Amino acid sequence: MTTYTDRITIQQDSSDPSDMAPVFTGAAFAENVPALVQSVAGQETYRGQQLTAEVDFVVEMWQLASVTPEMRVVVDEGVQSGKTLEVQFVK
């Protein structure tokens, strides 16, 4: 059984359909959710003359109905505290 040592907030996009970018200023979808946030990969590469960093995380938690890739995760407590992660895939 997995021990969920982190706490996350799941935010939903509250933007108007005419907005060009997502807006996450509305009420949170879920707060203080027990989870396990794991760094699974990371790399730094040069694109042109600019250094870009890519880090991938997996967030494991009990299933919450209606979580979608249009949402994002804010890590409130744990090793990755303070990070904001885009939801890319929900399993």
Biotite code that builds the C-alpha atoms (Angstrom):
import biotite.structure as struc

atoms = struc.array([
    struc.Atom([0.000, 0.000, 0.000], chain_id="A", res_id=1, res_name="MET", atom_name="CA", element="C"),
    struc.Atom([1.334, 3.423, -0.960], chain_id="A", res_id=2, res_name="THR", atom_name="CA", element="C"),
    struc.Atom([1.877, 6.056, 1.700], chain_id="A", res_id=3, res_name="THR", atom_name="CA", element="C"),
    struc.Atom([0.789, 9.495, 0.505], chain_id="A", res_id=4, res_name="TYR", atom_name="CA", element="C"),
    struc.Atom([3.270, 11.873, 2.139], chain_id="A", res_id=5, res_name="THR", atom_name="CA", element="C"),
    struc.Atom([2.462, 15.018, 0.129], chain_id="A", res_id=6, res_name="ASP", atom_name="CA", element="C"),
    struc.Atom([-0.536, 17.358, 0.031], chain_id="A", res_id=7, res_name="ARG", atom_name="CA", element="C"),
    struc.Atom([-1.729, 18.953, -3.213], chain_id="A", res_id=8, res_name="ILE", atom_name="CA", element="C"),
    struc.Atom([-4.342, 21.388, -4.485], chain_id="A", res_id=9, res_name="THR", atom_name="CA", element="C"),
    struc.Atom([-5.983, 20.723, -7.832], chain_id="A", res_id=10, res_name="ILE", atom_name="CA", element="C"),
    struc.Atom([-6.974, 23.882, -9.699], chain_id="A", res_id=11, res_name="GLN", atom_name="CA", element="C"),
    struc.Atom([-9.341, 24.122, -12.630], chain_id="A", res_id=12, res_name="GLN", atom_name="CA", element="C"),
    struc.Atom([-9.234, 26.540, -15.531], chain_id="A", res_id=13, res_name="ASP", atom_name="CA", element="C"),
    struc.Atom([-11.703, 29.362, -14.875], chain_id="A", res_id=14, res_name="SER", atom_name="CA", element="C"),
    struc.Atom([-10.956, 31.319, -18.050], chain_id="A", res_id=15, res_name="SER", atom_name="CA", element="C"),
    struc.Atom([-13.540, 32.660, -20.447], chain_id="A", res_id=16, res_name="ASP", atom_name="CA", element="C"),
    struc.Atom([-13.695, 30.776, -23.772], chain_id="A", res_id=17, res_name="PRO", atom_name="CA", element="C"),
    struc.Atom([-12.419, 33.937, -25.505], chain_id="A", res_id=18, res_name="SER", atom_name="CA", element="C"),
    struc.Atom([-9.260, 34.052, -23.329], chain_id="A", res_id=19, res_name="ASP", atom_name="CA", element="C"),
    struc.Atom([-6.023, 33.066, -25.041], chain_id="A", res_id=20, res_name="MET", atom_name="CA", element="C"),
    struc.Atom([-4.536, 31.347, -21.991], chain_id="A", res_id=21, res_name="ALA", atom_name="CA", element="C"),
    struc.Atom([-5.892, 29.390, -19.028], chain_id="A", res_id=22, res_name="PRO", atom_name="CA", element="C"),
    struc.Atom([-6.734, 31.279, -15.836], chain_id="A", res_id=23, res_name="VAL", atom_name="CA", element="C"),
    struc.Atom([-6.501, 29.541, -12.466], chain_id="A", res_id=24, res_name="PHE", atom_name="CA", element="C"),
    struc.Atom([-7.814, 32.277, -10.135], chain_id="A", res_id=25, res_name="THR", atom_name="CA", element="C"),
    struc.Atom([-11.169, 30.692, -9.323], chain_id="A", res_id=26, res_name="GLY", atom_name="CA", element="C"),
    struc.Atom([-11.998, 28.298, -6.532], chain_id="A", res_id=27, res_name="ALA", atom_name="CA", element="C"),
    struc.Atom([-9.879, 25.173, -6.249], chain_id="A", res_id=28, res_name="ALA", atom_name="CA", element="C"),
    struc.Atom([-11.312, 21.905, -7.576], chain_id="A", res_id=29, res_name="PHE", atom_name="CA", element="C"),
    struc.Atom([-9.895, 20.027, -4.560], chain_id="A", res_id=30, res_name="ALA", atom_name="CA", element="C"),
    struc.Atom([-7.665, 21.073, -1.652], chain_id="A", res_id=31, res_name="GLU", atom_name="CA", element="C"),
    struc.Atom([-5.438, 19.253, 0.853], chain_id="A", res_id=32, res_name="ASN", atom_name="CA", element="C"),
    struc.Atom([-5.495, 16.069, -1.251], chain_id="A", res_id=33, res_name="VAL", atom_name="CA", element="C"),
    struc.Atom([-3.126, 13.336, 0.002], chain_id="A", res_id=34, res_name="PRO", atom_name="CA", element="C"),
    struc.Atom([-0.752, 12.351, -2.815], chain_id="A", res_id=35, res_name="ALA", atom_name="CA", element="C"),
    struc.Atom([2.702, 11.095, -3.687], chain_id="A", res_id=36, res_name="LEU", atom_name="CA", element="C"),
    struc.Atom([4.634, 13.422, -6.027], chain_id="A", res_id=37, res_name="VAL", atom_name="CA", element="C"),
    struc.Atom([7.620, 11.697, -7.640], chain_id="A", res_id=38, res_name="GLN", atom_name="CA", element="C"),
    struc.Atom([10.257, 13.078, -9.983], chain_id="A", res_id=39, res_name="SER", atom_name="CA", element="C"),
    struc.Atom([10.686, 10.430, -12.680], chain_id="A", res_id=40, res_name="VAL", atom_name="CA", element="C"),
    struc.Atom([12.930, 12.151, -15.237], chain_id="A", res_id=41, res_name="ALA", atom_name="CA", element="C"),
    struc.Atom([14.817, 15.339, -15.858], chain_id="A", res_id=42, res_name="GLY", atom_name="CA", element="C"),
    struc.Atom([17.147, 16.849, -18.419], chain_id="A", res_id=43, res_name="GLN", atom_name="CA", element="C"),
    struc.Atom([18.690, 20.098, -19.539], chain_id="A", res_id=44, res_name="GLU", atom_name="CA", element="C"),
    struc.Atom([19.267, 20.674, -23.243], chain_id="A", res_id=45, res_name="THR", atom_name="CA", element="C"),
    struc.Atom([20.323, 23.545, -25.457], chain_id="A", res_id=46, res_name="TYR", atom_name="CA", element="C"),
    struc.Atom([17.845, 24.700, -28.079], chain_id="A", res_id=47, res_name="ARG", atom_name="CA", element="C"),
    struc.Atom([19.572, 27.287, -30.165], chain_id="A", res_id=48, res_name="GLY", atom_name="CA", element="C"),
    struc.Atom([21.518, 29.271, -27.611], chain_id="A", res_id=49, res_name="GLN", atom_name="CA", element="C"),
    struc.Atom([18.996, 28.817, -24.834], chain_id="A", res_id=50, res_name="GLN", atom_name="CA", element="C"),
    struc.Atom([19.234, 26.223, -22.071], chain_id="A", res_id=51, res_name="LEU", atom_name="CA", element="C"),
    struc.Atom([15.889, 24.556, -21.422], chain_id="A", res_id=52, res_name="THR", atom_name="CA", element="C"),
    struc.Atom([15.057, 22.279, -18.538], chain_id="A", res_id=53, res_name="ALA", atom_name="CA", element="C"),
    struc.Atom([12.473, 19.518, -18.618], chain_id="A", res_id=54, res_name="GLU", atom_name="CA", element="C"),
    struc.Atom([11.403, 17.657, -15.516], chain_id="A", res_id=55, res_name="VAL", atom_name="CA", element="C"),
    struc.Atom([8.611, 15.126, -15.421], chain_id="A", res_id=56, res_name="ASP", atom_name="CA", element="C"),
    struc.Atom([6.649, 14.231, -12.340], chain_id="A", res_id=57, res_name="PHE", atom_name="CA", element="C"),
    struc.Atom([4.080, 11.590, -11.527], chain_id="A", res_id=58, res_name="VAL", atom_name="CA", element="C"),
    struc.Atom([1.377, 12.463, -9.020], chain_id="A", res_id=59, res_name="VAL", atom_name="CA", element="C"),
    struc.Atom([-0.230, 9.406, -7.465], chain_id="A", res_id=60, res_name="GLU", atom_name="CA", element="C"),
    struc.Atom([-3.426, 9.780, -5.427], chain_id="A", res_id=61, res_name="MET", atom_name="CA", element="C"),
    struc.Atom([-6.752, 8.135, -4.822], chain_id="A", res_id=62, res_name="TRP", atom_name="CA", element="C"),
    struc.Atom([-9.099, 8.617, -7.755], chain_id="A", res_id=63, res_name="GLN", atom_name="CA", element="C"),
    struc.Atom([-11.000, 11.888, -7.861], chain_id="A", res_id=64, res_name="LEU", atom_name="CA", element="C"),
    struc.Atom([-13.837, 11.933, -10.365], chain_id="A", res_id=65, res_name="ALA", atom_name="CA", element="C"),
    struc.Atom([-13.715, 14.658, -13.017], chain_id="A", res_id=66, res_name="SER", atom_name="CA", element="C"),
    struc.Atom([-9.973, 15.447, -12.909], chain_id="A", res_id=67, res_name="VAL", atom_name="CA", element="C"),
    struc.Atom([-8.981, 16.406, -16.465], chain_id="A", res_id=68, res_name="THR", atom_name="CA", element="C"),
    struc.Atom([-5.825, 17.434, -18.362], chain_id="A", res_id=69, res_name="PRO", atom_name="CA", element="C"),
    struc.Atom([-7.131, 21.021, -18.385], chain_id="A", res_id=70, res_name="GLU", atom_name="CA", element="C"),
    struc.Atom([-6.343, 21.263, -14.660], chain_id="A", res_id=71, res_name="MET", atom_name="CA", element="C"),
    struc.Atom([-3.099, 21.808, -12.776], chain_id="A", res_id=72, res_name="ARG", atom_name="CA", element="C"),
    struc.Atom([-1.618, 20.631, -9.489], chain_id="A", res_id=73, res_name="VAL", atom_name="CA", element="C"),
    struc.Atom([0.009, 22.833, -6.855], chain_id="A", res_id=74, res_name="VAL", atom_name="CA", element="C"),
    struc.Atom([2.162, 20.924, -4.365], chain_id="A", res_id=75, res_name="VAL", atom_name="CA", element="C"),
    struc.Atom([1.397, 22.380, -0.922], chain_id="A", res_id=76, res_name="ASP", atom_name="CA", element="C"),
    struc.Atom([3.397, 20.043, 1.342], chain_id="A", res_id=77, res_name="GLU", atom_name="CA", element="C"),
    struc.Atom([6.242, 17.624, 0.717], chain_id="A", res_id=78, res_name="GLY", atom_name="CA", element="C"),
    struc.Atom([9.625, 17.474, -0.995], chain_id="A", res_id=79, res_name="VAL", atom_name="CA", element="C"),
    struc.Atom([8.296, 19.165, -4.164], chain_id="A", res_id=80, res_name="GLN", atom_name="CA", element="C"),
    struc.Atom([6.431, 21.866, -2.189], chain_id="A", res_id=81, res_name="SER", atom_name="CA", element="C"),
    struc.Atom([5.851, 25.056, -4.149], chain_id="A", res_id=82, res_name="GLY", atom_name="CA", element="C"),
    struc.Atom([5.874, 23.422, -7.578], chain_id="A", res_id=83, res_name="LYS", atom_name="CA", element="C"),
    struc.Atom([3.005, 23.910, -10.022], chain_id="A", res_id=84, res_name="THR", atom_name="CA", element="C"),
    struc.Atom([2.492, 20.993, -12.396], chain_id="A", res_id=85, res_name="LEU", atom_name="CA", element="C"),
    struc.Atom([0.340, 20.724, -15.512], chain_id="A", res_id=86, res_name="GLU", atom_name="CA", element="C"),
    struc.Atom([-1.923, 17.700, -15.680], chain_id="A", res_id=87, res_name="VAL", atom_name="CA", element="C"),
    struc.Atom([-0.943, 15.910, -18.896], chain_id="A", res_id=88, res_name="GLN", atom_name="CA", element="C"),
    struc.Atom([-2.670, 12.580, -18.430], chain_id="A", res_id=89, res_name="PHE", atom_name="CA", element="C"),
    struc.Atom([-5.217, 11.049, -16.037], chain_id="A", res_id=90, res_name="VAL", atom_name="CA", element="C"),
    struc.Atom([-5.298, 7.282, -15.541], chain_id="A", res_id=91, res_name="LYS", atom_name="CA", element="C"),
])
